Amino acid sequence: WGPVHFYLLDSDPHEPDGRTQDSVQAAWFKEQIGTASAPWKIVLMHHPPYSSDSHHGSNPEMQWAFTDLGVDAVFAGHAHL
């Protein structure tokens, strides 16, 4: 979208292609972001890699090396209140 590339990742534990840094989904993402020409790269997902929420907490499987991959921001939810 203009100067921004958005990447939607499936952070659900039931994702058939996996959600770890070495999953099929991660391989797809690394390939896509590696060819991105936009100056801004944003990742969106539901389950946050890091969270201070005491009910849901962080999701270590989604703690990918986003900065090293050139991601500018990661937006997640899950803690609805």
PyMOL commands that set and color helices and strands:
alter all, ss='L'
color gray80, all
select helices_A, chain A and resi 24-34+60-62
alter helices_A, ss='H'
color red, helices_A
select strands_A, chain A and resi 4-8+40-44+73-75
alter strands_A, ss='S'
color yellow, strands_A
deselect
rebuild
show_as cartoon
